[in-house]
Amino acid sequence: MKNWMLNFLQDERGAESIELGVTGAVVAAGAVAGLRAVKDKVQEKQDELVDKLDESTAS
């Protein structure tokens, strides 16, 4: 039992998995934030284009 406990405490495979999971979550969150920022800018530009087209067809 003592050997099992010592082996368990020295085993770092679980810690590596957690580190990889946290890293993946941070990368995914960054990607989502970046895509939202790009989406908002594209939406802004599209709205500007629609407004300009509406102005040009109204004249």
N, C-alpha and C positions, 0 to 999 in steps of 0.2 A: 504494500500500500504506500509506503514511504517513497519507493522508487517511482511509482506511478504519479504521485503528487509532484515530485521533483521534475519528472519528464514533462508533465502538464505545464508547470510554471515556466519551463525553459523553451517550450514549443512556441515559435513565433508565427506559425502559419495563420493563425486567427487574426493576429495583429496586422499582418500584411494584407489580409482580405479586407479588414476594416479600413485600412489606409487607402486601398484601391477604391473601395466603395465611396469613401468621402471625397477622394479626388474626382471620381466620376460624377458625383453629385454637383461638385463645384463647377466642373467643366460644363455640365448640362445646364446649370443655372446661368452661367455666363452666355452660353449659346442662346438660351431663351431671351435673355435681356437684350442681346445684340440683335436678334431677329425682330423683337418688338420695336426697337429703335428704328431699324430699317423700314419696317412696315409703316410706322408712323410718318416717316419722311416721304415714303412713296405715296401714301394716302394724301399728304399735304400737297405734293406736286400734282397729283391727279386732280384734286379739287381746284387748284389754281388753273390747270389746263381747261377743265370744264367751265370755270367762270369766264376765262378768256374766249372760249368758243361761244358761250352764250352771249357775250358782249358783241362779238363779231357778227353773229347771225341776227341779233336784234337790230342792228343798224341798217 
